[in-house]
Amino acid sequence: MTARPQPTSPRRQVLLAATEPARTLATAGSAAALLPLLRWAPRGEPHPVLVLPGLMASDLSTRVLRAWIGRLGYPVVGWALGRNRGPTQVVLDELPRLLDRLAGEHGTSVSVVGWSLGGIYARRLARRAPRQVRQVISLGSPFALTGQLTGDSPGARVYRQLAPRSSAAQRRHASRGSLSRPLAVPSTAVYSTWDGVVDWRACRQEPGPRSENVAVHSSHLGMGHDPAVLWVVADRLAQPRHDWHPFQRPTRFGLGRLFPAED
């Protein structure tokens, strides 16, 4: 039986936030060391993949992640909208157009990978255009930030500061709590109890037949190059379009140790 995850204490949250940079650098080193083993990651049917960056980040932050997806054989693109300054009107207008263009060019639905705030955008795209979205993979995305979970984490504070810049239209229908409900498409929510930027509890969705939560040992800022995250992304992208199955930890080469016992 899976143990119920426990809340992060305020003292531990402060410690995690303070050590985010150091742990992110350590993640980069582990990714390089495990690169030979990552060559055994699953590969599936080529289809377009859209990668969305986190708050205040740009496509530069997802460069490693996109390079990895490209090496797996998938046509992959960033969002090409510059720095992610929140759900501005430009973002609201351009993301659906980008999704529509990718689906039209490739003649098939698009997998959307979103890091942090990018994962919130990804889930909204899936709700708006489920026929164009093959699946959603969110990385440390606090889509369930409601009520007490909003808290005082670094990510929540920054989001509140940027909220006045967001469009009125976005605020009218930005019921973020509803985004934790299962989508009409397969969805994988990757989270880490070691996250020093957002409350990891807000990064989980309601489990369902095609919705799951996968835990990793990663800093928030290191998710784009964490070995476990890269493996999860590869495994999920390799899922057959009409035969999706929940993630199973790898057993070969000791890769299972990259993942916590609980999900």
Backbone torsions as a table, in degrees:
resi	resn	phi	psi	omega
1	MET	NA	134.2	-178.3
2	THR	-74.4	131.2	179.5
3	ALA	-71.5	144.3	177.1
4	ARG	-73.5	127.4	-179.0
5	PRO	-67.2	142.5	-177.5
6	GLN	-96.1	148.1	179.4
7	PRO	-61.1	154.3	176.7
8	THR	-84.6	127.1	-179.7
9	SER	-70.3	153.0	178.6
10	PRO	-55.5	-39.9	-179.3
11	ARG	-64.4	-42.9	179.7
12	ARG	-67.1	-36.8	179.5
13	GLN	-62.8	-40.1	177.7
14	VAL	-63.6	-42.7	178.8
15	LEU	-63.3	-43.4	179.4
16	LEU	-63.1	-41.8	179.4
17	ALA	-63.7	-40.2	-177.8
18	ALA	-68.8	-29.3	-176.3
19	THR	-99.6	4.5	-179.7
20	GLU	-52.5	-51.8	-177.4
21	PRO	-58.9	-44.9	-178.2
22	ALA	-65.5	-41.4	-179.1
23	ARG	-70.0	-30.6	176.7
24	THR	-66.2	-41.4	176.7
25	LEU	-64.5	-38.9	178.8
26	ALA	-64.7	-36.5	178.3
27	THR	-63.0	-40.5	178.7
28	ALA	-60.7	-40.3	178.6
29	GLY	-66.1	-40.0	179.8
30	SER	-68.5	-33.3	178.2
31	ALA	-63.9	-41.8	179.3
32	ALA	-65.3	-39.4	-177.9
33	ALA	-68.8	-32.7	-176.1
34	LEU	-96.1	3.7	-177.6
35	LEU	-53.7	-41.8	178.7
36	PRO	-59.0	-38.0	-179.8
37	LEU	-72.6	-30.2	-179.3
38	LEU	-66.7	-15.0	177.7
39	ARG	-65.9	-16.4	178.7
40	TRP	-88.2	4.7	-178.7
41	ALA	-62.9	148.9	-177.9
42	PRO	-62.3	151.8	174.1
43	ARG	-131.8	146.7	-177.0
44	GLY	-135.0	-161.0	-178.7
45	GLU	-63.5	126.8	177.8
46	PRO	-59.9	131.8	175.9
47	HIS	-158.4	158.6	-175.5
48	PRO	-67.5	145.2	178.5
49	VAL	-130.0	129.6	176.6
50	LEU	-109.0	127.6	-179.1
51	VAL	-113.6	126.2	-176.5
52	LEU	-112.1	131.7	-176.9
53	PRO	-80.5	168.9	179.3
54	GLY	-83.7	-178.3	-178.5
55	LEU	-59.8	130.2	179.4
56	MET	66.4	12.2	177.8
57	ALA	-109.2	167.7	179.1
58	SER	-128.1	-171.9	177.6
59	ASP	-62.2	-21.1	177.8
60	LEU	-60.6	-35.9	-178.0
61	SER	-68.9	-24.1	-177.8
62	THR	-102.4	14.6	-176.0
63	ARG	-60.5	-47.0	-179.9
64	VAL	-63.3	-44.7	-179.1
65	LEU	-61.9	-43.8	-179.7
66	ARG	-69.3	-35.8	176.9
67	ALA	-63.8	-40.4	178.3
68	TRP	-62.4	-46.9	179.7
69	ILE	-62.9	-38.6	177.7
70	GLY	-64.5	-39.2	179.0
71	ARG	-66.0	-25.0	178.2
72	LEU	-77.1	-8.4	175.5
73	GLY	103.3	12.0	-179.2
74	TYR	-102.4	136.9	171.7
75	PRO	-68.4	118.5	-172.1
76	VAL	-128.0	143.7	178.2
77	VAL	-136.5	155.6	169.8
78	GLY	-90.5	-176.2	-175.6
79	TRP	-86.7	-19.5	175.5
80	ALA	57.8	34.9	178.3
81	LEU	-116.8	19.7	178.4
82	GLY	74.3	-148.1	-177.9
83	ARG	-76.1	137.2	179.5
84	ASN	-79.9	100.6	-177.9
85	ARG	-101.1	18.9	179.6
86	GLY	108.4	178.9	-176.3
87	PRO	-75.8	69.2	178.2
88	THR	-74.6	169.8	179.5
89	GLN	-63.9	-33.4	177.7
90	VAL	-61.7	-44.6	178.9
91	VAL	-62.8	-44.7	-178.9
92	LEU	-61.8	-35.0	-179.2
93	ASP	-80.4	-42.3	-169.3
94	GLU	-83.1	-34.0	-177.5
95	LEU	-62.0	-46.1	176.8
96	PRO	-61.4	-35.2	178.3
97	ARG	-66.7	-41.0	178.6
98	LEU	-63.8	-43.8	178.2
99	LEU	-61.1	-43.6	-179.8
100	ASP	-63.3	-40.4	-179.8
101	ARG	-66.1	-44.5	-179.5
102	LEU	-63.5	-44.2	179.7
103	ALA	-63.7	-38.2	179.6
104	GLY	-70.3	-41.7	-178.7
105	GLU	-64.8	-37.8	-175.1
106	HIS	-98.8	-8.5	178.2
107	GLY	67.4	24.9	179.6
108	THR	-156.8	167.8	-178.7
109	SER	-72.0	164.6	-170.5
110	VAL	-114.9	132.5	169.2
111	SER	-81.0	132.7	-178.2
112	VAL	-115.6	120.5	178.0
113	VAL	-108.5	120.6	-177.9
114	GLY	-123.7	130.1	179.7
115	TRP	-99.0	125.5	177.8
116	SER	56.4	-121.9	179.5
117	LEU	-58.1	-29.8	177.4
118	GLY	-59.6	-31.4	177.6
119	GLY	-69.6	-30.8	175.5
120	ILE	-66.7	-44.2	175.3
121	TYR	-58.7	-42.1	-177.3
122	ALA	-61.2	-43.0	-179.3
123	ARG	-68.1	-35.5	177.1
124	ARG	-68.2	-37.1	176.0
125	LEU	-62.0	-41.2	-179.4
126	ALA	-65.4	-35.3	177.9
127	ARG	-70.9	-35.4	-177.0
128	ARG	-78.4	-39.5	-174.6
129	ALA	-136.6	67.8	-176.1
130	PRO	-62.2	-26.2	-179.7
131	ARG	-73.5	-20.7	-179.4
132	GLN	-96.1	-11.4	-178.4
133	VAL	-105.9	120.2	179.5
134	ARG	-76.1	-43.1	177.5
135	GLN	-166.8	164.8	177.1
136	VAL	-121.5	132.2	173.7
137	ILE	-123.3	113.7	180.0
138	SER	-106.1	140.1	-177.5
139	LEU	-118.0	105.3	179.6
140	GLY	57.7	42.3	-175.9
141	SER	-99.8	117.8	-176.1
142	PRO	-83.3	59.8	-176.4
143	PHE	-72.8	-12.2	178.8
144	ALA	-102.7	25.7	179.8
145	LEU	-71.1	93.3	176.8
146	THR	-140.3	152.0	174.1
147	GLY	52.8	-127.8	-174.7
148	GLN	-69.0	-21.4	-179.6
149	LEU	-73.1	-16.5	178.2
150	THR	-60.2	-46.1	170.9
151	GLY	55.6	-156.1	-177.5
152	ASP	-127.5	32.9	176.9
153	SER	-67.8	157.3	179.0
154	PRO	-54.3	-41.8	-179.8
155	GLY	-64.2	-41.7	179.8
156	ALA	-64.1	-39.9	-179.9
157	ARG	-64.1	-44.1	180.0
158	VAL	-64.6	-41.6	-179.1
159	TYR	-61.8	-40.5	179.4
160	ARG	-65.2	-36.1	178.8
161	GLN	-65.5	-35.0	-178.1
162	LEU	-87.5	-14.0	-175.2
163	ALA	-54.4	-40.8	-179.8
164	PRO	-61.1	-21.7	179.6
165	ARG	-80.1	-14.0	-178.1
166	SER	-74.4	155.5	-176.8
167	SER	-70.2	153.5	177.7
168	ALA	-64.2	-35.6	-179.7
169	ALA	-62.0	-40.7	-180.0
170	GLN	-65.1	-41.6	-176.7
171	ARG	-67.8	-28.8	-178.7
172	ARG	-66.7	-35.3	-177.7
173	HIS	-125.2	37.7	179.2
174	ALA	-99.3	54.2	178.5
175	SER	-75.9	85.8	-171.7
176	ARG	-66.2	-29.0	179.6
177	GLY	-60.1	-35.8	-179.0
178	SER	-65.8	-20.5	-178.5
179	LEU	-71.3	-13.0	178.3
180	SER	-81.5	-11.9	176.6
181	ARG	-73.7	151.5	-179.6
182	PRO	-54.6	141.0	178.1
183	LEU	-85.8	173.2	176.6
184	ALA	-79.2	-8.1	179.3
185	VAL	-121.3	161.4	176.6
186	PRO	-57.6	141.2	-179.4
187	SER	-145.0	138.8	178.6
188	THR	-124.2	122.0	178.9
189	ALA	-105.8	109.8	178.9
190	VAL	-91.1	130.6	-179.1
191	TYR	-141.1	165.0	179.0
192	SER	-141.4	130.1	175.7
193	THR	-72.2	-5.3	175.2
194	TRP	-94.8	9.2	-178.3
195	ASP	-67.3	122.1	-179.5
196	GLY	-101.1	7.1	-177.4
197	VAL	-113.4	-45.8	179.6
198	VAL	-122.6	159.8	177.6
199	ASP	-71.5	115.3	-175.6
200	TRP	-60.1	-26.2	179.7
201	ARG	-64.3	-27.8	-179.9
202	ALA	-81.5	-1.6	-177.8
203	CYS	-100.7	8.3	-177.8
204	ARG	-109.0	149.0	179.3
205	GLN	-113.3	169.0	174.6
206	GLU	-69.9	120.9	179.0
207	PRO	-64.1	147.2	179.4
208	GLY	-157.1	-173.4	-178.7
209	PRO	-58.3	-30.1	179.6
210	ARG	-132.4	28.6	176.2
211	SER	-135.8	138.6	-173.4
212	GLU	-149.6	161.1	172.8
213	ASN	-118.4	134.4	179.6
214	VAL	-125.6	122.2	-179.1
215	ALA	-90.3	142.8	175.8
216	VAL	-135.0	165.3	172.7
217	HIS	-99.5	94.1	-176.6
218	SER	-151.4	150.7	167.6
219	SER	-74.7	165.0	178.2
220	HIS	-67.0	-46.8	-176.1
221	LEU	-73.3	-13.4	-178.6
222	GLY	-99.5	2.9	-174.8
223	MET	-63.8	-27.4	-178.1
224	GLY	-71.5	-12.1	177.3
225	HIS	-137.9	14.5	176.5
226	ASP	-71.1	132.8	-176.8
227	PRO	-57.2	-42.3	180.0
228	ALA	-64.9	-41.6	179.0
229	VAL	-63.9	-43.7	178.9
230	LEU	-60.3	-38.5	179.0
231	TRP	-66.6	-44.0	179.7
232	VAL	-60.0	-45.6	-179.9
233	VAL	-59.4	-46.2	179.2
234	ALA	-61.2	-45.1	-178.1
235	ASP	-63.7	-41.4	-178.6
236	ARG	-71.3	-40.6	178.7
237	LEU	-64.9	-25.7	-178.5
238	ALA	-80.5	-6.5	-179.2
239	GLN	-65.5	132.9	176.1
240	PRO	-57.4	145.6	-174.3
241	ARG	-57.1	-40.4	-175.6
242	HIS	-112.6	20.1	-179.3
243	ASP	-145.3	57.0	-176.7
244	TRP	-76.0	136.4	176.3
245	HIS	-129.4	149.4	178.8
246	PRO	-59.5	155.7	-179.3
247	PHE	-67.0	139.3	173.2
248	GLN	-123.1	132.5	-179.3
249	ARG	-61.1	138.3	178.6
250	PRO	-66.6	149.9	-179.3
251	THR	-112.6	-17.4	-177.2
252	ARG	-77.5	148.2	171.5
253	PHE	58.3	19.7	179.2
254	GLY	72.8	15.5	-178.2
255	LEU	-67.2	-19.5	178.2
256	GLY	-61.0	-24.0	179.8
257	ARG	-68.4	-13.5	178.3
258	LEU	-72.9	-13.3	-172.9
259	PHE	-115.7	137.9	175.9
260	PRO	-61.0	158.8	-179.6
261	ALA	-65.8	-33.0	-177.9
262	GLU	-98.1	150.7	173.0
263	ASP	-116.7	NA	NA
